[in-house]
């Protein structure tokens, strides 16, 4: 399924990942975050190693980081589907920030819920702007 994303699903992925980037690291700061996070998506080393054998410092390379972000996004989508949760921008962002188990079990902390709402708002704003520019 990974390489077989429908145009709608690929569009959603692109929208959500861009919104996550805007929340995580909109200025592409290169210094590590408070918990050692790096790159456009502020990956933690453990998450990076789930999807890549590349050295963690490669999270600073946008193309490499993007490839890992796509893998992580798809991994989250599969976990949400298996857990019976809809694959929505909110649920994806909730799992991205608060962990997939917390998202599936409805146990995400308030900060993760706030994060998910911020990502959702950015996705919706991007859609509104796209519709307005299409007119």
C-alpha positions as CSV (number, residue, x, y, z in Angstrom):
1,X,0.0,0.0,0.0
2,X,2.9,2.4,0.7
3,X,3.8,3.0,-2.9
4,X,0.2,2.7,-4.1
5,X,-1.3,5.8,-2.4
6,X,-4.3,7.2,-4.2
7,X,-4.1,10.8,-5.4
8,X,-6.5,11.8,-2.6
9,X,-4.5,10.0,0.1
10,X,-1.2,11.4,-1.3
11,X,-2.7,14.9,-1.3
12,X,-3.8,14.5,2.3
13,X,-0.3,13.2,3.2
14,X,1.3,16.2,1.6
15,X,-1.1,18.6,3.4
16,X,-0.6,17.0,6.8
17,X,3.2,16.7,6.5
18,X,3.5,20.4,5.5
19,X,1.3,21.4,8.4
20,X,3.4,19.3,10.8
21,X,6.6,20.9,9.4
22,X,5.0,24.4,10.0
23,X,4.2,23.5,13.6
24,X,7.5,21.6,14.3
25,X,10.2,23.7,12.6
26,X,8.9,26.5,10.3
27,X,12.2,28.3,10.1
28,X,14.2,25.1,9.6
29,X,16.3,25.6,12.7
30,X,19.3,23.3,12.6
31,X,20.1,23.1,16.3
32,X,18.7,20.1,18.3
33,X,15.4,20.6,20.1
34,X,15.0,20.2,23.9
35,X,14.8,16.4,23.6
36,X,17.4,16.1,20.9
37,X,14.9,16.5,18.0
38,X,16.3,17.4,14.6
39,X,15.1,18.5,11.2
40,X,12.0,19.8,9.5
41,X,9.8,17.3,11.4
42,X,11.8,17.4,14.6
43,X,12.4,13.7,14.7
44,X,13.6,12.1,17.9
45,X,16.5,9.6,17.4
46,X,14.2,6.6,18.3
47,X,11.6,7.6,15.7
48,X,14.3,8.1,13.1
49,X,15.8,4.7,13.7
50,X,12.3,3.1,13.2
51,X,12.4,4.1,9.6
52,X,16.0,4.7,8.5
53,X,19.5,3.3,8.9
54,X,20.9,6.7,7.9
55,X,22.8,8.6,10.6
56,X,20.4,10.7,12.7
57,X,22.3,13.9,11.6
58,X,20.7,13.3,8.2
59,X,17.4,14.5,9.7
60,X,18.9,17.9,8.9
61,X,18.8,17.1,5.2
62,X,15.3,18.1,4.0
63,X,15.0,15.4,1.3
64,X,16.1,12.6,3.7
65,X,13.9,13.9,6.4
66,X,11.0,14.1,4.0
67,X,11.5,10.4,3.0
68,X,11.5,9.4,6.7
69,X,8.4,11.6,7.4
70,X,6.5,9.8,4.6
71,X,7.4,6.4,6.1
72,X,6.4,7.6,9.6
73,X,3.2,9.1,8.3
74,X,2.2,5.8,6.6
75,X,3.2,3.8,9.7
76,X,0.9,6.0,11.8
77,X,-1.9,5.6,9.2
78,X,-1.7,1.8,9.4
79,X,-1.8,1.9,13.2
80,X,-4.8,4.2,13.2
81,X,-6.6,1.9,10.8
82,X,-5.8,-1.2,12.8
83,X,-7.0,0.6,15.9
84,X,-10.3,1.5,14.3
85,X,-9.6,5.2,14.3
86,X,-10.3,7.4,11.2
87,X,-7.2,8.6,9.3
88,X,-7.8,12.3,9.7
89,X,-5.3,15.2,9.9
90,X,-6.3,15.5,13.6
91,X,-5.7,11.8,14.4
92,X,-2.5,11.6,12.4
93,X,-1.1,14.7,14.2
94,X,-2.3,13.4,17.5
95,X,-0.4,10.2,17.0
96,X,2.6,12.0,15.6
97,X,3.0,14.1,18.7
98,X,1.4,12.0,21.4
99,X,2.1,8.5,20.3
100,X,-0.1,6.2,18.3
101,X,-1.3,4.2,21.3
102,X,-2.5,7.3,23.1
103,X,-4.3,8.4,19.9
104,X,-6.0,5.0,19.4
105,X,-6.9,4.6,23.0
106,X,-8.1,8.2,23.5
107,X,-5.5,8.9,26.1
108,X,-3.5,11.7,24.5
109,X,-2.4,14.5,26.8
110,X,-3.8,18.0,26.4
111,X,-0.6,19.3,24.8
112,X,-0.8,16.6,22.1
113,X,-4.5,17.5,21.5
114,X,-3.5,21.2,21.1
115,X,-0.8,20.2,18.7
116,X,-3.2,18.1,16.7
117,X,-5.7,20.9,16.5
118,X,-3.0,23.3,15.3
119,X,-2.0,20.9,12.5
120,X,-5.7,20.4,11.6
121,X,-6.2,24.2,11.5
122,X,-3.2,24.6,9.1
123,X,-4.5,21.8,6.8
124,X,-7.9,23.5,6.7
125,X,-6.4,26.9,6.1
126,X,-4.3,25.5,3.3
127,X,-7.4,24.0,1.7
128,X,-9.3,27.3,1.9
129,X,-6.4,29.1,0.3
130,X,-6.1,26.5,-2.5
131,X,-9.9,26.8,-3.2
132,X,-9.7,30.6,-3.3
133,X,-6.8,30.5,-5.7
134,X,-8.6,28.1,-8.0
135,X,-11.4,30.6,-8.5
